[in-house]
């Protein structure tokens, strides 16, 4: 599919995901980073004024966890993770095409496994009622991003490999920075 300028267009599902899901994830990341900035600033100011605010350390740690997991899924969406292209550069073209499907299959398998065990952990923490020591938050809230981000990473892998021709082309090309 091409638009009027001869550029490949994204499918409806990919465009909807970009508008809804990935913008929501970007919003969550923005809130998490701003929250970390505020929490760390409060902690620094509190120490300058001679008192401690222990909740800021725990909050910034939890927000960092959320940022790491959601950022990982966004990295897969925009193909920003390191790839090993050395071997692919010397293989025949049919092997390169096959490697794209192996990349997707390995990623989907890995994140399905991570997501499954993360969901089990979230369920156990919710059932047991485990809470954080300072904020008293349910620990399932802290570990929930690992399960959600695994699902998002699978969506990103499928979207980039099978539904987004521009990103798929980037996956099949060697990195420009490589010598």
C-alpha positions in Angstrom: 0.0 0.0 0.0 1.3 3.4 -0.9 0.0 6.9 -0.4 -0.2 9.6 -3.1 3.5 10.5 -2.7 4.7 6.9 -3.3 5.4 6.3 0.4 4.3 3.1 2.1 1.3 3.5 4.3 0.5 1.7 7.5 -2.5 -0.5 7.8 -5.6 0.5 9.7 -4.8 -1.6 12.7 -1.2 -0.2 12.9 -2.5 3.4 12.5 -5.1 2.8 15.3 -2.4 1.3 17.6 -0.2 4.3 17.0 -3.1 6.7 17.7 -4.5 5.0 20.8 -2.2 2.4 22.5 1.2 3.9 21.8 0.1 7.4 22.6 -1.3 6.2 25.9 2.0 4.4 26.6 3.9 7.6 25.7 1.6 9.5 28.2 2.3 6.9 30.9 6.0 7.3 30.3 5.7 11.1 30.5 3.9 10.9 33.8 6.4 8.5 35.2 9.4 10.5 34.2 7.8 13.7 35.5 6.9 11.9 38.7 10.5 10.7 39.1 11.8 14.2 38.5 9.5 15.7 41.2 10.2 12.9 43.7 13.9 13.2 43.3 13.7 17.0 43.5 11.7 16.8 46.7 14.2 14.3 48.2 17.2 16.6 47.4 15.4 19.7 48.8 14.4 17.8 51.9 17.9 16.7 52.6 19.1 20.3 52.1 16.6 21.4 54.7 17.7 18.7 57.1 14.9 16.2 57.0 14.2 13.0 55.1 11.3 12.1 52.9 11.5 8.3 52.5 8.5 8.0 50.3 10.3 9.8 47.6 12.9 7.1 47.3 10.3 4.3 47.1 8.1 6.3 44.6 11.0 7.1 42.3 12.1 3.4 42.3 8.6 2.3 41.4 8.2 4.9 38.7 11.6 3.9 37.3 10.4 0.3 37.1 7.3 1.5 35.2 9.5 3.6 32.9 11.9 0.7 32.2 9.2 -1.8 31.2 7.1 0.6 29.2 10.2 2.1 27.6 11.3 -1.4 26.6 8.0 -2.0 24.8 8.3 1.3 23.0 11.8 0.4 22.0 10.5 -2.6 20.2 7.8 -0.6 18.5 10.3 1.8 17.0 13.0 -0.8 16.4 15.5 1.0 18.7 17.0 -2.1 20.3 20.4 -3.4 19.3 20.4 -6.1 16.6 23.1 -8.4 15.5 23.4 -7.7 11.8 27.0 -9.1 11.2 25.8 -12.6 10.4 22.8 -11.4 8.4 25.0 -9.2 6.1 26.8 -12.3 4.8 23.8 -14.6 4.4 21.9 -14.9 1.2 18.7 -12.8 0.9 16.3 -15.7 1.6 18.0 -16.3 4.9 17.6 -12.6 5.8 13.9 -12.8 5.1 13.6 -15.9 7.3 15.6 -14.2 10.0 12.9 -11.6 10.3 10.3 -14.3 11.1 12.7 -15.9 13.6 13.2 -12.5 15.3 9.5 -12.2 15.7 9.0 -15.7 16.8 11.8 -15.6 19.4 10.6 -12.2 20.7 7.0 -13.4 20.9 8.0 -16.6 22.7 10.3 -14.7 25.2 7.7 -12.1 26.0 4.9 -14.6 26.3 7.0 -16.5 28.9 7.9 -13.3 30.7 4.3 -12.0 30.6 2.9 -15.3 31.9 5.2 -15.4 34.9 4.7 -11.7 35.5 0.9 -12.2 35.5 1.3 -15.0 38.0 3.4 -12.8 40.2 0.9 -9.9 40.0 -1.9 -12.3 40.9 0.0 -13.7 43.8 0.9 -10.3 45.1 -2.7 -9.2 44.8 -4.1 -12.3 46.5 -1.6 -12.2 49.4 -2.1 -8.4 49.8 1.6 -7.6 49.7 2.3 -3.9 50.2 5.3 -1.7 49.9 6.9 -0.7 53.2 6.7 3.1 53.0 3.9 4.0 50.6 1.7 1.1 51.5 0.9 0.5 47.8 -0.1 -2.9 46.7 3.0 -4.5 45.2 0.9 -5.8 42.3 0.8 -2.2 41.1 4.6 -2.1 41.0 4.9 -5.4 39.1 1.9 -4.9 36.8 4.0 -3.1 34.1 6.1 -6.2 33.6 3.0 -8.1 32.4 1.5 -5.2 30.5 4.8 -4.4 28.8 5.3 -8.0 27.7 1.9 -7.9 26.0 2.8 -4.5 24.4 6.2 -5.9 23.3 4.4 -8.8 21.5 2.0 -6.3 19.9 5.0 -4.2 18.8 6.9 -7.1 17.4 3.8 -8.2 15.3 3.1 -4.7 14.3 6.6 -3.9 13.1 7.3 -7.2 11.4 3.9 -7.9 9.8 1.8 -4.7 9.6 4.2 -1.7 9.2 6.1 -1.8 5.9 8.3 1.1 6.7 9.5 -0.4 10.0 9.8 -3.8 8.4 12.1 -2.4 5.8 14.2 -0.9 8.6 14.4 -4.3 10.2 15.7 -5.9 7.0 18.3 -3.3 6.3 21.7 -3.3 8.0 22.4 -0.5 10.4 23.7 2.7 8.8 26.2 3.2 11.7 27.8 -0.1 11.0 31.2 0.1 9.2 
